[in-house]
Amino acid sequence: MVGIIDCIIVGYVGQDLKRFIPDDGSPPWGTFSVGVTVRKEAPTIWFNVSVNAKNYEFCDQYLKKGMMVLVKGPVNAKAYMSKEEKPQASLQIVGFQITILNWKDQNAQVPGESDSGDTLPGIENEASVPRESGDDENFL
């Protein structure tokens, strides 16, 4: 039986979005890292997050290093050998839902807010939309 494991993480963006715009006209996509610390004494767990065209524009416009985000999507672990020949692992999430949790700490204007900071009714974060059936197969 084949299945997808969805994961939800809350952490801080460790690097700005790396943009990938294919020459063949395919939709753009990007990656960024999120650090999650479970306890003060514990080491930070780093996740590589990939976003497809649906969330790429939102992340490109608003996501900045240091922002607290919630990321939801399927998770994948990969093992590899470091340059020092030590076994390493990376955790990767395809970010189908990206929600920025600390807008007020940044200088960017929140989507759906006016210049005065008042929330406009009926406008939500367009990147916080549940994924559609078939998105898993169509990413990258």
C-alpha positions, 0 to 999 in steps of 0.5 A: 500500500502506498501512502503519503505522510503529511507533516505540520511544522512550525518554525523560523525561516532560515533562508530566503526563497531560492527561486527556480524559473525553468527555461522551458516555460514550466511554472516556477518553484522554489525552496527555503529552509525552516528550523524547528527547535523542540526544546531549548537544549535540543539541537535545531531540526532543519527542514528543506521546504519546496513550493510549487507554482501555486505557493511560489508567488506568495512566498516570493513576495512575502516570505523572509528569513526570520519569519515564523511559519507553519508548513503543511505537506508530505514529508520525505527523509533522505540519507546521504554522505557528507563531504567528511564521509559522515552519514547525514540525513535531510528532511524535505517537505513539499509545502502545500500550505504555508502560513506566516505566523508573525506578520507584525514582526516584519515590515511587509504589509499583510495580504488583506490588510489596508495601510492602516492595519485594518483587516479587510473582510473576506480576504485570506492568505491565498497560500493557506489553501488546502491542496487539491487532489492530484497536486502530489503527482504534478509537483516538479 
